[in-house]
């Protein structure tokens, strides 16, 4: 999962293509399924398969929410921060006696 996060980050910064990142995601999910099949037995395989399916749905959903909610909110927050006068950015003056 961390590998895929790095791949998406690099793609968003222009270091990779989306096609390469999608291929990497497919490979990670395929290896996870193969691992669950090889090392699981009966109920364990079913449980692991559901976990893989969960991540196969979760990863695109996380990417979509980041792109549609998180990134615009960060942009909006940066814009609001630029509007605050410089003297208010540093916080209140220290208390002195």
Rosetta silent file (secondary structure, phi, psi, omega in degrees, C-alpha in Angstrom):
SEQUENCE: XXXXXXXXXXXXXXXXXXXXXXXXXXXXXXXXXXXXXXXXXXXXXXXXXXXXXXXXXXXXXXXXXXXXXXXXXXXXXXXXXXXXXXXXXXXXXXXXX
SCORE:     score description
SCORE:     0.000 S_00000001
   1 L     0.000  -41.031  178.815    0.000    0.000    0.000 S_00000001
   2 H   -62.997  -39.085  178.335    2.820    2.410    0.793 S_00000001
   3 H   -58.162  -43.854 -179.029    4.338    1.609   -2.591 S_00000001
   4 H   -67.952  -36.097  176.060    1.114    2.602   -4.342 S_00000001
   5 H   -61.486  -41.848  177.366    0.928    5.839   -2.356 S_00000001
   6 H   -65.486  -40.949  179.751    4.436    6.705   -3.511 S_00000001
   7 H   -62.695  -43.093  178.511    3.544    5.816   -7.101 S_00000001
   8 H   -65.634  -42.807  178.303    0.476    8.089   -7.024 S_00000001
   9 H   -58.704  -46.223  179.502    2.502   10.898   -5.422 S_00000001
  10 H   -65.357  -35.798  178.250    5.166   10.662   -8.121 S_00000001
  11 H   -66.493  -42.593  179.260    2.523   10.594  -10.846 S_00000001
  12 H   -64.764  -26.141  179.093    0.841   13.699   -9.465 S_00000001
  13 L   -95.375   10.465  174.196    4.241   15.449   -9.487 S_00000001
  14 L    80.808   13.320 -179.708    4.936   14.478  -13.103 S_00000001
  15 L   -90.338  -17.999  178.562    7.577   11.823  -12.421 S_00000001
  16 L  -134.540  171.541  172.925    5.421    8.905  -13.673 S_00000001
  17 L  -102.508  159.067  177.766    2.478    8.401  -15.995 S_00000001
  18 H   -66.162  -31.064  178.426   -0.984    7.339  -14.836 S_00000001
  19 H   -63.256  -44.482  179.185   -0.709    4.273  -17.057 S_00000001
  20 H   -64.192  -40.837  179.181    2.427    3.126  -15.217 S_00000001
  21 H   -66.012  -40.430  177.250    0.786    3.760  -11.841 S_00000001
  22 H   -63.532  -40.864  177.039   -2.330    1.810  -12.859 S_00000001
  23 H   -61.769  -42.345  178.762   -0.124   -1.101  -13.978 S_00000001
  24 H   -61.944  -41.382  178.984    1.682   -1.012  -10.631 S_00000001
  25 H   -63.028  -42.504  179.238   -1.686   -1.118   -8.796 S_00000001
  26 H   -63.395  -41.585  179.910   -2.826   -4.103  -10.852 S_00000001
  27 H   -64.393  -43.803 -179.805    0.443   -5.923  -10.151 S_00000001
  28 H   -62.381  -45.487  179.526    0.211   -5.278   -6.387 S_00000001
  29 H   -64.909  -40.553  179.354   -3.392   -6.519   -6.251 S_00000001
  30 H   -63.016  -44.367  178.433   -2.525   -9.567   -8.398 S_00000001
  31 H   -65.732  -34.538  177.928    0.402  -10.514   -6.156 S_00000001
  32 H   -65.677  -42.681  178.175   -1.791  -10.061   -3.090 S_00000001
  33 H   -64.054  -44.709  178.987   -4.422  -12.390   -4.531 S_00000001
  34 H   -61.719  -40.290  178.188   -1.765  -14.963   -5.489 S_00000001
  35 H   -64.019  -43.410  178.555   -0.280  -14.746   -2.012 S_00000001
  36 H   -63.244  -38.600 -179.768   -3.691  -15.249   -0.407 S_00000001
  37 H   -68.920  -41.824 -176.246   -4.330  -18.219   -2.675 S_00000001
  38 H   -72.291  -42.443 -172.920   -0.942  -19.811   -2.053 S_00000001
  39 H   -99.614   -5.595  179.261   -0.736  -19.337    1.717 S_00000001
  40 L   -99.828  160.650  175.828   -4.423  -19.503    2.627 S_00000001
  41 L  -138.129  125.703  175.969   -6.627  -22.506    3.014 S_00000001
  42 L    54.100 -107.686 -176.861  -10.404  -22.558    2.698 S_00000001
  43 H   -63.180  -37.808  179.541  -11.778  -19.980    5.106 S_00000001
  44 H   -62.225  -41.154  179.045   -8.478  -18.118    5.329 S_00000001
  45 H   -64.016  -42.203  179.289   -8.400  -17.668    1.563 S_00000001
  46 H   -61.424  -44.648  179.092  -11.973  -16.376    1.568 S_00000001
  47 H   -62.055  -45.234  179.862  -11.142  -13.910    4.343 S_00000001
  48 H   -66.867  -35.918  178.404   -8.008  -12.734    2.547 S_00000001
  49 H   -63.897  -38.268  177.092   -9.884  -12.438   -0.742 S_00000001
  50 H   -66.059  -36.722  177.063  -12.388  -10.108    0.931 S_00000001
  51 H   -63.647  -44.013  178.009   -9.513   -8.025    2.275 S_00000001
  52 H   -61.952  -44.361  178.840   -8.045   -7.762   -1.227 S_00000001
  53 H   -62.290  -38.999  178.064  -11.434   -6.813   -2.643 S_00000001
  54 H   -59.602  -46.053  179.595  -11.796   -4.208    0.096 S_00000001
  55 H   -70.634  -32.358  178.036   -8.479   -2.610   -0.876 S_00000001
  56 H   -64.537  -29.684  175.630   -9.277   -2.851   -4.579 S_00000001
  57 H   -87.330  -37.794 -175.279  -12.331   -0.686   -3.879 S_00000001
  58 H   -66.386  -42.600 -176.907  -10.703    1.415   -1.160 S_00000001
  59 H   -60.133  -51.370  177.192   -7.693    2.610   -3.159 S_00000001
  60 H   -63.081  -35.452  178.991   -9.653    4.206   -6.016 S_00000001
  61 H   -65.337  -41.822  177.250  -12.133    5.642   -3.521 S_00000001
  62 H   -63.077  -42.380  178.990   -9.318    7.200   -1.480 S_00000001
  63 H   -63.550  -42.103  179.468   -7.778    8.668   -4.601 S_00000001
  64 H   -64.175  -44.936  179.753  -11.128   10.083   -5.678 S_00000001
  65 H   -67.552  -34.759  176.296  -11.833   11.688   -2.292 S_00000001
  66 H   -63.646  -45.626 -177.206   -8.320   13.133   -2.183 S_00000001
  67 H   -69.503  -38.378 -174.124   -8.729   14.638   -5.636 S_00000001
  68 H   -92.600  -23.040 -176.162  -12.307   15.901   -5.146 S_00000001
  69 H  -119.043  -56.824 -173.438  -12.289   16.932   -1.466 S_00000001
  70 H   -65.117  -50.868 -177.663   -8.822   17.102    0.116 S_00000001
  71 H   -62.432  -45.730  176.543   -6.902   18.890   -2.659 S_00000001
  72 H   -62.971  -36.951  178.918   -9.548   21.616   -3.214 S_00000001
  73 H   -65.873  -39.433  176.672   -9.821   22.155    0.549 S_00000001
  74 H   -64.056  -42.367  178.483   -6.042   22.558    0.846 S_00000001
  75 H   -62.040  -44.032  178.720   -6.055   25.028   -2.020 S_00000001
  76 H   -62.362  -43.150  178.422   -8.896   26.955   -0.405 S_00000001
  77 H   -62.795  -41.083  177.654   -7.052   26.995    2.939 S_00000001
  78 H   -63.445  -40.908  178.360   -3.869   28.308    1.326 S_00000001
  79 H   -62.999  -42.810  177.391   -5.858   31.060   -0.371 S_00000001
  80 H   -63.973  -39.680  179.854   -7.452   32.044    2.937 S_00000001
  81 H   -64.700  -34.094  177.991   -4.049   32.032    4.647 S_00000001
  82 H   -67.394  -27.806 -178.298   -2.683   34.422    2.002 S_00000001
  83 H   -78.148  -19.995 -178.561   -5.481   36.874    2.763 S_00000001
  84 L   -71.338  132.170  178.191   -4.634   37.099    6.482 S_00000001
  85 L   -58.216  149.226 -175.051   -2.491   40.168    7.246 S_00000001
  86 H   -59.533  -38.635 -177.542    1.150   39.369    8.009 S_00000001
  87 H   -68.484  -21.157  177.424    1.024   40.713   11.565 S_00000001
  88 H   -86.717  -17.366 -177.818   -1.794   38.277   12.456 S_00000001
  89 H   -68.672  -31.585 -175.369    0.020   35.218   11.083 S_00000001
  90 L   -78.138   -9.546  179.060    2.596   35.112   13.842 S_00000001
  91 L    94.565 -175.184 -178.076   -0.083   34.794   16.530 S_00000001
  92 L   -69.219  155.371  178.256   -0.646   36.859   19.632 S_00000001
  93 L   -67.713  146.183  179.608    2.156   38.902   21.135 S_00000001
  94 L   -64.719  147.525 -179.065    4.027   37.184   23.974 S_00000001
  95 L   -79.642  128.930  177.499    2.893   38.086   27.472 S_00000001
  96 L  -128.147  148.350 -179.408    5.404   40.181   29.387 S_00000001
  97 L  -106.180    0.000    0.000    5.281   41.447   32.944 S_00000001
